[in-house]
Amino acid sequence: MDIAFISPADQPNDGQTSTSNAKYTTLLPEEDLEHTHFRRFSAEVQEREKCCTALNERQSSEDTQSKNLHTNGTLHRHFQMQNRISTYVYRVMVLSTAAILAAVAFLTLLWFGNDSNATWRKLVLSNWITRSTTLAALVLRMSVDLQAVVATSMLAALAMEGRGIRLIDVLEMSSMRISNTGPYKALWIHLTQKGSLLVIGLLGILTMSTLGLQLSSTFLLSDVILTPTMSSPVVKPVFYGYKGSNMSFSLPGYGTINSTVDYWAHSPNQHPLFGEYSVPAIPEEGLDDTGKVIRSIIPIAEQREREALVQYTGPAFTFDARVVCMQPDFVSLDICSGTDPEVRDKRLCGTVRTKQTMKDAINSPLTARFKCPFPEELVCALDACSEARWTLCQLGPTLGGLISSLDPRNNDSLTHTFEDWSWEGGDEGYWIAQNGNNNTWPVWTGNAYLFFNATGSNLRRGLNETSRFERNGPIDYLGPWAIVKTVGSHPIDRSPIDKSFHATLCFDTIPNMGVETFNVSLSSPLPQRNEEPTVPWDVIANAFSTVDLRQQLGSNASVQSTYRPRQRSELIYGDLGIDLPVQLDSPWVIESVARGMVMNNALHFCMSCHLSEGGFVSPLHTSIVQDILLDTGSPALALQAFLTAMLRSAYYAGVPMFDININATTTSLVDRLAPVSQQGYWIVIGCLLAHVIVYFTSGIIFFKQTKFSLLDNTWSAFAQIANSKDAEVQSILKDTTLKSDTEIARELKRAGGMRKRYKIVAAADDGGAELALVGEKGASNV
C-alpha cells in the first residue's frame, strides 16, 4: 500500500476537495487508529537516531581527549597528591611529623626546665629523667627512620624518572619506591654510577643525619649528670631546746650551758649556716652602724643536711646582731694598777660617755667607769711591738645601749630611767621603761664595750711595760675612732716613748635576758648547695685564711655597709619571717656567752699575747677580728662577726642534748640525674634540622619533577618495568628467573649493557608508563 503525506498547505479549505493533481489513496474511517500509531513509531525512531548520533559524537570526543592525555604522558589523576602516595605513606608522614614535634617539645622541657616547673621537678625527683630521655630518643629515632624511608622512596622515584639508572640496578631502585630500609643502599648505588649530584647530595645528608640520630640517646644522656635538685617540702620533728625542768646546771652537760664557758678561747671545727634579715643603716658621721641585722641559727646538727637546705620553717635560735660603734668622750684617762702590788697589773683606767645618739637605743647622759687590763707580751723587745694587739673591755649599763628589735614592747614613745642597785652609786643596775599610762617594766639593753688598739704602742704589760703617760695634745677623731696621743718615759733611762692608741665605744643588741627561740621562715636566694666555709691554715703567711668565713659573716670589704645580696653559703630571710616565740624559758645561749665575758672583764686579740688578765681569744677568732679590721676598718663588723661566732658555738654545743621538739618544714637539695649542659641536645637538634630540610626538599622535588611514580604501589612499579619494549629488558625478565644478580651483571658486562641507563617514561601506545633506554624517543633526560 502506497502512503502519501499531505502537508497542511495541500489540504482543502472549508471542507472542499482540492483540485490538485496529486494522487493518493483515501483512508477509510476504520483505518485512522492504525495510521496514528504508525506515525508515533516513526517519530520515536527518528528521536533515537538523533540520540545515538549525539552519544557517538561525545564518545568520539572523549576518546580523542583520552588519547591526547595518554600521548602527553600520564593520566590527570596521577598529578594529584593523594594519588601519588598510598594511604599508609600518608599516615606515616603525618604521624611521624607529629611524633617528632612532640619528642622535641618534651626534650626541650627536660633540658630547659627548672625547679619552678612542676612537671620537670616531678620527673627529676622520681628519677625518670634518663628513662624519659631514652623513650623520647626512641620515638625520635623511629619517626626519623620512617621519614628516611619515605624520603628515600621519593629520591628513588626522582632517579628513576630523571637521569636514569643502570639496568642492573633498575629493579632494586624501582623497588625502593615501594619499600626500602633507608638511604644507605640508594646512596651506594648512586655513588657507583654517574648519578644526579642533587640526588647524591640529598641522600648523603639524609644518611648522615639518620646515622647521627641513631646515637641521639648517647648524645642526650651525655648532658645528664647528678645535680642538686630541690625536693618536695618535708615535715618532720626537730629538737630545738631544753625542757624547763632541765635548765638547771644539774644537767649531765653541765659545761654546755654553764655561763662561764669561754667559747672565745676555742676554735670551732665547723661554721654552720645561719639565716639573716638585714636593713642597711643610714650613714652618719662618727658612727659605724651595721644596721638592723636579724640572724637565726637552725637546730640541725648534721652539716650535709644544713648545706642541702633550701627552705626552712620552724624553730630557730634568733638574735639581733646589730652593732654600733662611735667616738668615745673620755672624761678621764690614765694608767692604774691593781690592788696587789706584787703583781704586775697595769690597766687603762678612766671614765667615758657617749658623744652621739643612736636610733632604737637608750641614749644616756651618764658616764661609765672602766679598768681595762693591758695585754701581756713576754716576747716583745724593749721597743714597741709591731704585732696587732686589740682589747675588748666590757662596760657597765649606765651608758644605756641598743634595744633589740625583737623586743615587741620597744617604741619611740617610751621614757627610760636608770635604776642603780650598787652600794656606792657605781655602774650596776638596770633600765626601766615607762609608757604614757605610767606603766613600767625593766628593759634589758645590749652590752657596751670599750674597744682599743694598742698596736705599735707601749700600752702593754711585761718587759718595758707602761707605768704612766701624759696627754700629748687633744684627742683626734677619725670615723668611730678616737686617737689618743700620749707620751711616756722609758722606765730605765727615762727617754720619751710614744704611747698613742686608738679607741672606740661599741654597743651590741644582745641582752642578757629575753626570748631566744622563735618560729622563723628561711629561704636560700639560689636553689643550689650552700657549702659551709672552711678556715685552713696558711703555712706561708703563718695565719688562718679567713676569706670564706668573713664572706659568710658579711664582713668583707665587698659587703661593707651592704648586707644584701649575701653569699650563697648563707640562708637569707626572703621576709622577716619571725613569729611568736615557741620557747619562753631562760635564754641559756646568750647568758652562757655574755656572763662569761662579764666575769673575764676583758678579751685580748693578740697572736703572741699570753698570761694576760682577762680572756685570751683563740688564734682563729683573733684572725677573724684582725682581718676584718685590716680589710674594712670597721670595728662594728669585727665585733658583730665575733659575737655571732661565739653564740653559734655555744648553740651547737647544746644541740646534741636538746630534749624538746616541734614539727618543722624543710625543703632540701637532693642529688638527682638532670641535664646540666646542652651540647648533646644541640647536636641532636642539628641532626634533626638537617633531616627535616632533606625530607621536605625531597617531597617538593618529588611532586614537582616526577609523573609516573606512585609510592608504596607495588603493581604500578612492577608493571612499569614489565611493560618495557626494550628487547634487552624483556630478555632479562624472561631468562633470569633462576639467575643471581652477579650472573646477570656478568652477562650485561659481556654484552656491553652495563653503561646503559634506563628511566621511566610515558608509553606511546596505551597512555601508561614504561621503562625505556635513556636517549631513545620519549626517554630524554628530565
C-alpha positions in Angstrom: 0.0 0.0 0.0 1.3 3.4 -1.0 1.4 6.1 1.6 1.2 9.8 0.8 1.8 12.5 3.4 -0.2 15.6 2.9 1.0 18.9 4.2 -1.3 21.4 5.7 -1.0 23.7 2.7 -2.2 20.9 0.5 -5.3 20.2 2.5 -8.6 21.5 1.1 -10.1 24.7 2.6 -13.6 25.0 4.1 -14.1 21.2 3.8 -13.9 21.3 0.0 -12.0 18.8 -2.0 -8.8 20.1 -3.6 -8.5 20.3 -7.2 -4.8 19.4 -7.2 -3.4 16.8 -9.4 -1.9 14.9 -6.5 -2.9 11.3 -6.3 -3.3 9.4 -3.0 -5.3 6.6 -1.5 -8.2 7.7 0.6 -8.1 6.2 4.1 -11.2 4.5 5.2 -12.6 5.5 8.6 -11.7 2.2 10.3 -8.0 2.7 9.3 -7.5 6.1 11.2 -6.3 4.5 14.5 -3.7 2.3 12.8 -2.3 5.2 10.9 -1.9 7.3 14.1 0.2 4.5 15.8 2.4 4.3 12.9 3.2 8.0 12.9 4.2 7.8 16.6 6.5 4.9 16.0 8.2 6.7 13.1 8.8 9.8 15.4 10.4 7.6 18.1 12.7 6.0 15.6 13.9 9.4 14.4 14.5 10.6 18.0 16.5 7.5 18.8 18.7 8.1 15.8 19.4 11.6 16.9 20.4 10.4 20.5 22.7 7.8 19.1 24.4 10.3 16.9 25.0 12.7 19.8 26.3 9.8 22.1 28.6 8.7 19.4 30.0 12.2 18.9 30.5 12.6 22.7 32.3 9.2 22.9 34.5 10.1 20.0 35.4 13.4 21.7 36.3 11.6 25.0 38.3 9.0 23.1 40.2 11.8 21.4 40.9 13.6 24.7 41.9 10.3 26.4 44.2 9.6 23.6 45.7 13.0 23.8 46.2 12.6 27.6 47.9 9.2 27.1 50.1 10.7 24.5 51.1 13.6 26.8 52.5 11.3 29.5 50.0 10.1 32.2 46.5 10.3 33.4 45.4 13.6 35.0 44.5 11.9 38.3 48.1 10.9 38.8 49.1 14.5 39.2 47.0 14.8 42.3 49.0 14.4 45.6 46.6 12.0 47.2 47.0 9.6 44.2 50.9 9.8 44.2 51.2 8.2 47.7 49.4 5.4 49.4 47.3 5.8 52.5 49.9 4.1 54.5 52.6 6.5 53.4 50.4 9.5 54.0 49.7 8.3 57.5 53.4 7.7 58.2 54.2 11.2 57.0 51.6 12.8 59.3 52.1 10.6 62.4 55.9 10.7 62.2 55.9 14.5 61.9 53.6 14.8 64.9 55.8 12.4 66.9 59.0 14.4 66.1 57.4 17.6 67.2 56.2 16.0 70.5 59.5 14.4 71.2 61.4 17.7 70.6 58.9 19.6 72.8 59.4 17.1 75.6 63.2 17.1 75.3 63.1 20.9 75.4 61.1 20.8 78.6 63.6 18.4 80.1 66.6 20.4 79.1 65.4 23.9 79.8 63.1 23.3 82.8 63.9 24.1 86.3 62.5 23.7 89.9 59.8 26.2 89.1 58.2 23.8 86.6 56.2 21.2 88.5 56.4 18.6 85.7 60.1 18.9 85.3 60.6 18.7 89.1 58.4 15.6 89.4 60.3 13.8 86.7 63.7 14.7 88.2 62.7 13.7 91.8 61.2 10.4 90.6 64.5 9.6 88.8 62.7 9.5 85.4 65.0 11.8 83.5 67.1 9.1 82.0 64.1 6.9 81.2 62.1 9.8 79.8 65.1 10.8 77.7 65.6 7.3 76.3 61.9 7.0 75.4 61.9 10.4 73.7 65.0 9.5 71.8 63.4 6.1 70.8 60.3 7.9 69.4 62.6 10.4 67.6 64.7 7.6 66.0 61.6 5.6 64.9 60.0 8.7 63.4 63.2 9.7 61.6 63.7 6.2 60.3 60.2 6.1 58.9 60.6 9.6 57.3 64.0 8.5 55.9 62.3 5.5 54.2 59.7 7.9 52.6 62.4 10.4 51.5 64.4 7.5 50.0 61.4 6.4 48.1 60.9 9.9 46.7 64.5 10.2 45.7 64.4 6.8 44.1 61.4 7.9 42.0 63.4 11.1 41.1 66.3 8.9 40.0 64.0 6.5 38.0 62.4 9.4 36.1 65.5 11.7 36.0 69.0 10.8 34.7 68.1 7.2 34.8 69.7 4.1 36.4 71.9 1.3 35.1 69.9 -1.7 34.0 71.5 -3.9 36.7 70.2 -1.6 39.4 66.8 -0.7 37.8 64.7 -3.3 39.7 66.3 -2.6 43.1 65.9 1.2 42.6 62.4 0.8 41.4 61.5 -1.5 44.4 62.7 1.3 46.7 59.7 3.3 45.6 57.7 0.6 47.3 59.8 -0.4 50.3 63.3 0.2 51.5 65.5 0.2 54.6 66.7 3.8 54.3 69.0 5.8 52.2 72.1 3.7 52.6 71.8 1.3 49.6 70.3 4.1 47.4 73.4 6.2 48.2 75.7 3.3 47.4 74.0 2.7 44.0 74.3 6.4 43.1 78.0 6.5 44.1 78.8 3.5 41.9 77.5 5.2 38.8 77.2 8.7 37.4 74.1 9.8 39.2 72.4 13.2 39.8 74.5 15.4 42.1 71.3 16.7 43.7 70.1 13.2 44.5 73.5 12.2 45.7 73.8 15.2 47.9 70.3 14.7 49.4 71.0 11.0 50.0 74.3 11.8 51.6 72.8 14.4 54.1 69.9 12.1 54.8 72.3 9.2 55.5 74.5 11.3 57.9 71.5 12.8 59.7 69.8 9.4 60.1 73.0 7.8 61.4 73.6 10.7 63.8 70.1 10.4 65.2 70.7 6.7 65.9 73.0 8.0 68.6 70.5 10.5 69.9 70.3 8.7 73.3 74.1 8.8 73.7 74.3 12.5 72.9 71.4 13.4 75.1 72.5 11.3 78.1 76.0 12.8 77.9 74.3 16.0 79.2 72.8 14.3 82.2 74.7 14.1 85.4 73.9 14.1 89.1 72.9 17.6 90.1 71.3 19.1 93.3 67.5 19.4 92.8 65.0 21.0 95.2 62.9 18.3 96.9 59.3 18.5 97.9 58.7 20.0 101.4 59.1 17.5 104.2 57.5 17.9 107.7 59.5 16.3 110.5 60.1 16.9 114.2 63.2 18.9 115.2 64.7 19.2 118.7 65.3 22.9 119.4 65.9 23.4 123.2 65.6 22.1 126.7 62.6 21.5 128.9 62.1 23.9 131.7 62.9 21.3 134.3 66.3 20.7 132.7 67.5 24.2 132.5 69.4 23.9 135.8 73.1 23.3 136.0 72.5 19.7 137.2 72.4 18.5 133.6 75.0 15.9 132.6 76.0 18.5 130.0 76.9 21.0 132.7 79.7 22.5 130.7 77.4 23.1 127.7 75.1 25.6 129.5 77.5 26.8 132.1 77.6 30.6 132.0 81.3 30.7 132.5 82.4 28.6 129.4 85.0 30.6 127.5 83.8 30.0 123.9 86.1 32.7 122.6 89.1 30.6 123.7 88.2 27.6 121.5 88.4 27.4 117.7 85.3 25.6 116.3 85.8 23.0 113.6 82.5 23.9 111.8 81.0 27.1 110.8 77.3 26.3 110.3 75.0 28.3 108.0 72.6 30.8 109.5 69.6 32.8 108.4 69.7 36.6 108.1 67.5 39.5 107.5 69.2 42.9 107.2 68.4 46.6 106.6 71.4 48.8 105.9 71.9 51.8 108.2 71.8 55.4 107.0 75.4 56.6 107.1 76.1 59.1 109.9 79.3 61.0 110.6 81.2 59.5 113.6 79.1 56.3 113.7 79.9 52.8 112.4 76.5 51.1 112.3 75.9 47.7 110.8 72.2 48.4 110.5 69.4 46.1 111.5 70.6 42.5 111.3 68.5 39.6 112.5 70.2 36.2 112.5 68.7 32.8 113.1 70.6 29.6 113.8 68.7 26.5 112.9 68.7 23.3 115.2 70.2 20.9 112.6 73.4 19.3 113.7 74.3 17.4 110.5 76.5 19.5 108.2 75.4 17.9 105.0 71.8 18.4 105.9 72.4 22.1 106.6 74.3 22.5 103.3 71.5 21.0 101.3 68.8 23.1 103.0 66.9 25.5 100.7 63.9 26.4 102.8 63.2 26.0 106.5 60.2 26.9 108.5 60.3 26.1 112.2 62.0 27.0 115.5 65.4 28.7 115.5 67.7 30.5 117.9 67.2 34.1 116.8 69.1 37.2 117.9 69.6 40.8 116.9 73.2 41.1 115.6 73.2 44.9 115.2 76.4 46.6 116.4 77.1 50.4 116.6 80.5 51.9 117.3 81.0 55.6 118.0 83.7 58.1 119.1 84.2 57.9 122.9 84.2 61.0 125.0 86.9 60.4 127.7 86.1 62.3 130.9 89.3 61.0 132.5 92.0 58.7 131.2 95.1 57.3 133.0 97.2 54.3 133.8 96.3 52.5 137.0 97.4 49.4 138.9 95.6 46.6 140.6 95.3 46.2 144.3 98.1 43.7 144.6 101.5 45.5 144.4 103.3 42.2 144.0 101.5 41.5 140.7 102.1 43.5 137.5 98.5 44.7 136.9 98.7 47.7 134.6 95.3 48.9 133.3 93.9 51.7 131.2 91.5 53.4 133.6 89.1 56.3 133.5 85.5 57.3 132.8 83.8 57.6 129.4 80.5 58.7 127.9 78.8 58.8 124.6 79.2 61.7 122.1 76.3 60.9 119.8 72.8 59.4 120.0 71.7 56.2 118.4 68.4 55.1 117.0 66.4 52.3 118.7 68.5 52.8 121.8 68.6 54.2 125.3 70.8 57.3 125.0 72.2 58.0 128.4 74.0 61.2 129.6 75.6 59.1 132.4 79.2 58.0 132.4 80.8 54.6 132.9 84.0 53.7 134.6 86.5 51.3 133.2 89.6 49.5 134.2 90.9 47.7 131.1 93.9 45.5 131.6 96.7 45.6 129.0 97.7 42.5 127.0 100.9 40.9 128.4 103.7 40.1 125.9 106.8 38.3 127.1 108.3 38.0 123.6 108.4 41.8 122.8 111.7 43.6 122.9 112.2 46.9 124.6 110.9 48.7 121.5 107.2 48.8 120.7 105.9 45.6 119.2 104.5 45.7 115.7 102.1 42.8 116.0 98.4 43.7 116.1 97.0 43.9 119.7 93.4 44.7 120.4 91.4 44.7 123.7 87.7 44.5 124.2 86.7 45.8 127.6 83.1 45.4 128.8 81.4 48.4 130.4 78.5 48.8 132.8 74.9 49.6 131.9 75.0 53.3 132.8 75.8 54.3 129.2 72.5 53.0 128.0 72.6 50.8 125.0 70.8 49.4 122.0 67.4 47.7 122.4 66.8 44.6 120.4 64.4 44.9 117.6 63.0 41.5 118.8 61.6 43.3 121.8 57.9 43.8 120.9 57.5 46.5 123.7 60.1 48.8 122.3 58.9 52.1 120.6 59.9 55.7 120.4 57.3 56.9 122.8 58.9 55.3 125.9 60.9 57.1 128.5 63.8 55.4 130.3 65.3 55.8 133.8 68.3 54.0 135.3 67.7 52.0 138.5 71.0 51.9 140.4 71.4 48.9 142.7 75.1 49.3 143.6 76.2 50.2 147.1 78.4 53.2 146.2 76.5 54.6 143.2 78.6 52.7 140.7 77.8 51.1 137.4 75.5 48.3 138.5 71.7 48.4 137.8 69.2 48.3 135.0 67.0 50.5 132.9 63.2 50.9 133.4 60.9 51.8 130.6 57.7 53.9 131.2 54.8 54.4 128.7 52.2 57.1 128.6 50.0 55.2 131.0 52.8 55.2 133.6 53.3 51.5 133.2 56.9 50.5 133.9 58.9 47.4 133.2 62.6 46.5 133.1 64.4 46.9 129.8 67.4 44.7 129.0 69.7 46.5 126.7 72.7 45.1 124.9 76.2 45.4 126.1 78.6 48.3 125.9 82.4 47.9 125.2 85.5 50.0 125.0 87.5 48.6 122.1 91.0 49.9 121.8 94.0 49.2 119.7 97.5 49.1 121.3 99.3 48.0 118.1 102.6 49.9 117.7 102.4 51.5 121.2 103.9 50.6 124.6 100.4 50.1 126.0 101.2 46.7 127.4 102.4 44.6 130.3 105.6 42.8 130.6 109.1 44.0 129.6 109.1 47.7 129.2 105.6 47.9 130.5 103.7 51.1 130.6 103.9 52.9 134.0 102.2 56.2 133.3 101.5 58.5 130.4 100.7 62.1 129.8 98.5 63.7 127.1 100.3 65.0 124.1 97.7 67.3 122.7 94.0 67.0 122.2 92.3 63.8 121.1 91.8 63.4 117.3 88.8 61.6 115.8 88.7 59.6 112.6 85.4 57.9 111.9 84.3 56.0 115.0 87.8 56.1 116.4 89.4 58.4 119.0 93.1 58.8 118.5 94.6 59.4 122.0 98.1 60.9 121.7 100.2 60.4 124.8 103.9 60.4 125.6 105.6 58.5 128.3 109.1 57.8 129.6 111.3 54.8 129.4 111.4 53.0 132.8 115.2 52.8 132.8 116.7 55.9 131.0 113.5 58.0 131.2 113.6 58.7 127.5 110.3 59.7 125.8 108.2 56.8 124.5 105.2 57.1 122.2 102.1 55.5 123.8 99.4 56.7 121.4 96.4 54.4 120.7 93.0 54.2 119.0 89.8 53.6 120.9 86.1 53.3 120.1 82.9 52.9 122.1 80.7 49.9 120.8 77.2 48.7 121.6 75.6 45.4 120.7 71.9 44.3 120.8 72.3 41.1 122.7 70.5 41.3 126.0 71.4 39.0 129.0 67.7 38.2 129.4 64.9 37.7 126.8 63.4 35.2 124.4 65.8 33.3 122.2 63.7 30.8 120.2 61.3 31.9 117.5 59.4 30.4 114.7 61.1 31.6 111.6 60.8 31.1 107.8 64.2 31.0 106.0 64.9 30.5 102.3 68.1 30.4 100.2 68.4 33.0 97.5 69.5 30.4 94.9 68.5 26.8 94.6 72.0 25.4 95.0 74.0 23.7 97.6 75.3 26.1 100.3 78.7 24.9 101.3 79.8 25.9 104.8 83.2 27.7 104.8 86.5 26.2 106.0 89.3 28.1 107.6 92.6 26.5 106.5 96.0 27.4 108.0 98.2 29.3 105.6 101.7 28.0 106.2 103.3 30.7 104.2 101.5 33.6 105.9 101.6 31.8 109.2 98.0 32.7 109.8 94.4 31.4 109.2 92.8 32.1 105.8 89.5 33.7 106.8 88.3 35.0 103.5 85.4 32.5 103.1 84.4 32.7 106.7 84.4 36.5 106.6 82.3 36.3 103.4 79.8 34.1 105.3 79.7 36.6 108.2 79.2 39.5 105.9 82.4 41.2 107.0 84.5 41.5 103.8 85.2 44.9 102.3 83.0 44.0 99.3 79.9 43.8 101.5 80.8 46.6 104.0 77.6 48.6 104.7 75.7 46.5 102.3 74.4 43.2 103.5 72.3 42.1 100.5 72.6 40.0 98.5 74.5 37.6 100.7 77.0 35.0 99.8 75.4 31.7 98.6 76.7 30.0 101.7 74.0 31.5 103.8 70.3 31.2 104.2 68.5 34.5 103.9 65.2 35.8 105.0 63.0 36.5 102.0 60.9 38.3 104.5 61.2 38.9 108.2 59.6 35.6 109.0 59.8 35.8 112.7 56.7 34.6 114.5 55.7 34.4 118.2 58.4 32.6 120.3 58.0 28.9 120.9 60.2 28.8 124.0 59.8 31.1 126.9 62.4 29.6 129.1 65.7 31.0 130.3 67.9 32.3 127.4 70.8 29.9 128.1 72.7 30.6 124.9 73.2 34.3 125.3 73.6 34.0 129.0 76.3 31.5 128.7 78.3 33.8 126.5 77.5 37.2 127.9 78.0 36.4 131.6 81.3 34.7 130.8 82.5 37.9 129.2 81.5 39.9 132.3 83.4 37.6 134.6 86.5 37.9 132.4 86.1 41.8 132.1 88.3 42.0 129.0 89.2 39.9 126.0 92.6 40.3 124.2 93.0 39.7 120.4 96.7 39.1 120.1 98.5 36.1 118.5 101.5 36.3 120.8 99.8 37.5 124.0 99.6 35.2 127.0 99.2 35.2 130.7 97.1 38.3 130.4 94.4 39.2 132.8 91.1 38.7 131.1 90.2 36.3 128.4 92.7 35.0 125.8 90.9 34.8 122.5 91.7 31.8 120.3 94.0 32.3 117.3 91.1 31.7 114.9 88.8 34.4 116.4 91.8 36.7 116.7 92.5 36.2 113.0 88.9 36.9 112.1 88.7 40.1 114.1 92.1 41.4 112.9 91.5 40.5 109.3 88.1 42.3 109.3 89.6 45.4 110.9 92.5 45.3 108.4 90.2 44.7 105.4 87.3 47.1 106.3 88.4 49.3 109.2 85.0 48.7 110.7 85.0 47.8 114.4 81.3 47.2 114.3 81.6 44.5 111.6 84.5 42.9 113.5 82.6 42.8 116.8 79.4 41.5 115.0 81.3 38.6 113.4 83.0 37.8 116.7 79.7 37.7 118.7 78.0 35.7 116.0 80.7 33.1 116.0 80.6 32.7 119.8 76.8 32.5 120.0 76.8 29.9 117.2 79.5 27.8 119.0 77.5 27.9 122.3 74.3 26.9 120.5 75.7 23.9 118.6 77.4 22.7 121.7 74.0 22.2 123.2 72.2 20.8 120.1 73.0 17.1 120.8 71.3 17.3 124.2 68.1 19.1 123.2 65.1 17.3 124.6 62.1 19.2 123.4 60.8 19.1 119.8 58.3 20.5 117.4 57.5 20.0 113.7 59.5 21.9 111.2 59.1 22.0 107.4 62.3 21.7 105.3 63.0 21.7 101.6 66.4 20.4 100.7 68.5 19.8 97.6 68.8 16.1 96.7 71.2 14.7 94.1 69.2 13.6 91.1 70.1 13.0 87.4 69.2 16.0 85.3 70.5 17.8 82.2 73.2 20.3 83.2 74.6 21.1 79.7 73.1 21.5 76.3 75.9 20.2 74.0 74.3 16.8 73.3 70.8 18.4 72.9 72.0 20.8 70.2 73.8 18.0 68.4 70.5 16.1 68.2 68.7 19.3 67.1 71.3 19.9 64.4 71.0 16.4 63.0 67.2 16.7 63.2 67.2 20.0 61.4 69.4 18.5 58.5 67.0 15.6 58.3 63.9 17.9 58.1 65.5 20.0 55.4 66.2 16.9 53.2 62.8 15.4 54.0 60.8 18.4 52.8 63.1 19.1 49.9 62.7 15.6 48.7 59.0 15.9 48.9 58.8 19.1 47.0 61.1 17.8 44.2 59.1 14.5 44.1 55.8 16.2 43.5 57.2 18.7 41.0 59.6 16.6 38.9 58.1 13.1 38.8 54.9 12.0 37.0 54.7 8.2 36.9 55.9 7.0 40.4 53.2 6.0 42.8 54.8 5.5 46.2 54.0 2.2 48.0 52.1 0.9 45.0 53.6 -2.5 44.1 51.7 -3.3 40.9 52.3 0.1 39.3 56.1 -0.2 40.0 56.1 -3.8 38.6 54.1 -3.0 35.5 56.3 -0.1 34.6 59.2 -2.4 34.3 57.3 -5.4 32.8 55.8 -3.2 30.1 59.2 -2.1 28.7 59.5 -2.6 24.9 63.3 -2.8 25.2 64.5 -6.2 24.0 67.3 -6.4 26.5 64.9 -5.8 29.4 62.5 -8.3 28.1 65.3 -10.8 27.6 66.4 -10.4 31.2 62.9 -10.7 32.6 62.3 -13.8 30.6 65.6 -15.7 31.0 66.7 -14.8 34.6 64.2 -16.4 36.8 66.9 -18.5 38.4 69.9 -16.4 38.0 71.7 -14.3 40.6 72.4 -10.6 40.3 76.1 -11.4 39.9 75.4 -13.6 36.9 73.1 -11.1 35.3 75.7 -8.3 35.8 78.4 -10.6 34.2 76.2 -11.1 31.1 75.3 -7.4 30.8 79.0 -6.6 31.0 79.8 -9.1 28.2 77.0 -7.6 26.1 78.2 -4.1 26.8 75.0 -3.1 28.6 76.4 -2.1 32.0 76.8 1.5 30.9 73.3 1.8 29.5 70.9 3.9 31.6 67.2 3.4 31.8 64.3 5.5 33.1 60.5 5.5 33.4 58.8 7.4 30.5 55.3 7.7 29.1 54.2 4.7 27.0 53.5 5.8 23.4 50.6 3.3 22.7 48.4 2.8 25.8 48.9 6.1 27.8 50.7 4.3 30.7 54.4 4.3 31.7 57.2 2.0 30.9 61.0 1.5 31.3 63.0 2.8 28.3 66.6 3.3 27.4 67.8 6.8 28.0 68.3 8.5 24.6 65.5 6.8 22.8 62.5 8.7 21.6 60.4 9.6 24.6 63.2 8.9 27.1 65.1 12.2 27.1 66.6 13.4 30.4 64.3 15.3 32.7 
